[in-house]
Amino acid sequence: MDFKAVIFDLDGTLLDTLEDIINTLNSVLESHRYPTHSLDEGKYLVGHGMRDLVRKALPENTATEPLIDALLVDLMNHYSSNWNRHSKPYHGIAEMLDDLTVRSMKKAILSNKADRFTQLCAKELLSSWTFDVVMGHHSAILHKPDPAGALLVAQILKHKPEEILYVGDSGIDMQTASRAGMYPLGVLWGFRPAEELLECGAKTLVEKPEEITKFLGTV
């Protein structure tokens, strides 16, 4: 395998954003008198995009489309002011990205987070590194694990899917990579357990960001 580029998931992979997401979600739920969620519960709510986050967070049989619409507007508004209270790169991410830069490896971000927040996170929290593509969810593509977004990124990068290492922390990411014909590498510092990553197609698991560059040095 001769990888020419790396596509990263954002939340749970490059950035620890869970506290800001769940605090914002809980603020919205509480304002509408719905039960809130712990951070551990939140790990299993995130990943499919912000609309699905609202749907999963509501009590069973209450998630009507009009209610989801209303809470989603509130969530987006609240998150606009609270997205960067605690969010930060995971330990070791900076050194790993530095190493990829030295290697002249193309880097991209593909997230199910709304595109405007994905762009904000990259601009404010990952500004020390240049990414060839930064793409959050937008109306032109389906949410991951649909491979359309990953394949679009590959097209922009001008590399074949098999030349791309796909790095993520969830089964959604591993399924996306597999369906796009990319190499699925799962990280264990994020939101989901090893069992989920393996069940969804991860070919390699790493416990620390530095292991990504070690992996690239062996293939």
C-alpha positions in Angstrom: 0.0 0.0 0.0 1.3 3.4 -1.0 -0.9 6.0 0.6 -0.9 9.5 -0.9 -3.4 11.2 1.4 -5.2 10.9 4.7 -8.9 11.7 5.3 -9.7 12.4 9.0 -13.0 12.4 10.8 -13.2 15.5 13.0 -15.2 15.0 16.3 -13.6 12.2 18.3 -10.7 11.8 15.9 -8.8 15.1 15.6 -10.8 17.1 18.2 -12.3 16.4 21.6 -15.6 18.3 21.1 -18.0 16.1 23.1 -18.4 18.4 26.1 -19.4 21.4 24.1 -21.8 19.4 22.0 -23.5 17.7 24.9 -23.6 20.8 27.1 -25.3 22.6 24.2 -27.7 19.8 23.6 -28.6 19.6 27.2 -29.2 23.3 27.4 -31.7 23.0 24.6 -33.4 19.9 26.0 -33.7 21.5 29.4 -35.2 24.6 28.0 -37.9 22.4 26.4 -38.3 20.3 29.6 -36.9 17.1 28.2 -34.4 14.8 30.0 -30.7 15.6 29.6 -27.8 13.2 28.9 -24.4 12.4 30.5 -21.1 12.7 28.5 -20.9 8.9 28.4 -24.4 8.7 26.9 -23.5 11.5 24.5 -20.8 9.3 22.9 -23.5 7.2 21.4 -25.7 10.1 20.4 -23.2 11.9 18.2 -21.8 10.8 14.8 -24.8 10.9 12.4 -25.1 14.6 12.1 -26.9 17.3 14.2 -30.5 16.4 13.2 -30.0 12.8 14.2 -28.4 14.0 17.4 -31.6 15.8 18.3 -33.7 12.8 17.3 -31.7 10.3 19.4 -31.6 12.7 22.4 -35.4 13.0 22.7 -37.4 10.4 24.7 -38.8 7.5 22.8 -41.9 8.2 20.8 -41.7 12.0 21.2 -39.4 12.8 18.2 -41.9 14.2 15.7 -40.4 16.0 12.7 -41.8 19.4 13.7 -40.3 19.0 17.2 -37.0 18.0 15.8 -37.1 21.0 13.4 -37.7 23.4 16.3 -35.0 21.9 18.6 -32.5 21.7 15.7 -32.9 25.5 15.1 -32.3 26.1 18.9 -29.3 23.7 18.9 -27.6 25.4 15.9 -28.1 28.8 17.5 -26.8 27.8 20.9 -23.9 25.9 19.4 -22.8 29.0 17.4 -22.0 30.6 20.7 -20.7 27.6 22.6 -18.9 25.4 20.2 -15.4 26.3 21.4 -15.7 26.5 25.2 -13.9 23.2 25.9 -13.1 21.8 22.4 -9.5 21.1 21.6 -7.2 18.7 19.7 -6.5 15.4 21.4 -3.0 15.0 22.9 -0.6 14.0 20.2 -2.6 15.3 17.3 -0.3 18.3 16.8 2.8 16.2 16.5 1.1 13.7 14.2 -0.1 16.5 11.8 3.4 18.0 11.9 4.8 14.7 10.8 2.3 14.3 8.0 3.2 17.8 6.9 6.9 17.0 6.8 6.1 14.0 4.7 4.1 16.2 2.3 1.1 13.9 2.8 -2.2 15.4 1.6 -4.6 15.9 4.5 -8.4 16.3 4.5 -11.3 16.5 7.0 -14.7 14.9 6.3 -17.3 15.3 9.0 -21.0 14.7 9.6 -21.0 17.9 11.6 -22.7 20.8 9.7 -20.2 22.3 7.3 -20.1 25.8 8.8 -19.1 24.3 12.2 -16.6 22.0 10.6 -15.0 25.0 8.9 -15.0 26.9 12.1 -13.4 24.1 14.0 -10.7 23.7 11.4 -10.0 27.4 11.2 -9.9 28.1 14.9 -8.6 24.8 16.5 -6.4 23.4 13.7 -5.1 26.6 12.1 -1.5 25.5 12.4 -1.9 23.0 9.6 -3.1 23.2 6.0 -5.8 20.8 4.9 -6.3 20.3 1.2 -10.0 19.7 1.8 -12.3 20.5 4.8 -15.8 19.3 4.3 -18.7 19.0 6.7 -22.2 17.9 5.9 -24.1 20.0 3.4 -27.1 19.5 1.2 -25.2 18.2 -1.8 -24.1 15.0 -0.1 -25.6 12.4 2.2 -24.3 11.8 5.7 -21.6 9.2 6.3 -21.6 6.2 6.0 -22.8 7.0 2.5 -19.5 7.1 0.6 -20.3 10.0 -1.6 -18.6 12.6 0.5 -15.4 10.5 0.8 -15.4 9.9 -2.9 -15.8 13.6 -3.6 -12.9 14.4 -1.3 -10.8 11.8 -3.2 -11.7 13.4 -6.5 -10.7 16.9 -5.2 -7.4 15.4 -3.9 -6.9 13.7 -7.3 -6.1 10.4 -5.8 -7.7 7.0 -6.2 -9.7 5.7 -3.1 -7.2 2.9 -2.6 -4.4 5.5 -2.2 -6.2 7.1 0.8 -6.0 6.2 4.5 -9.3 7.0 6.2 -9.0 7.7 9.9 -12.0 7.8 12.3 -13.3 6.9 15.7 -16.6 5.3 14.9 -18.2 2.5 13.0 -19.7 5.1 10.7 -16.2 6.1 9.7 -15.1 2.5 9.1 -18.2 1.8 7.0 -17.6 5.0 5.0 -14.0 4.0 4.3 -14.9 0.5 3.3 -17.7 1.6 1.0 -15.5 4.2 -0.6 -12.7 1.6 -1.2 -10.3 3.4 1.2 -8.3 1.8 4.0 -10.2 2.0 7.3 -8.0 2.9 10.4 -9.8 3.2 13.7 -8.7 5.3 16.6 -9.3 4.3 20.2 -9.2 7.7 21.9 -12.5 8.9 20.6 -16.2 8.2 21.2 -16.7 4.5 20.3 -15.2 1.2 21.5 -12.8 -1.1 19.6 -15.6 -3.7 19.2 -17.7 -1.4 17.1 -14.8 -0.3 14.9 -13.8 -3.9 14.2 -17.3 -5.0 13.5 -17.7 -2.2 11.0 -14.6 -3.0 9.0 -11.6 -1.4 10.7 -8.4 -3.1 9.4 -6.1 -1.4 11.9 -6.6 0.1 15.3 -4.4 2.6 17.0 -4.3 3.9 20.6 -2.2 7.0 20.1 -1.9 9.6 17.2 1.8 8.8 16.9 0.8 5.3 15.8 -0.7 6.7 12.6 2.6 7.9 11.4 4.3 4.7 12.5 1.7 2.8 10.5 2.4 4.9 7.4 6.1 4.2 7.8 5.5 0.5 7.7 3.2 0.3 4.6 
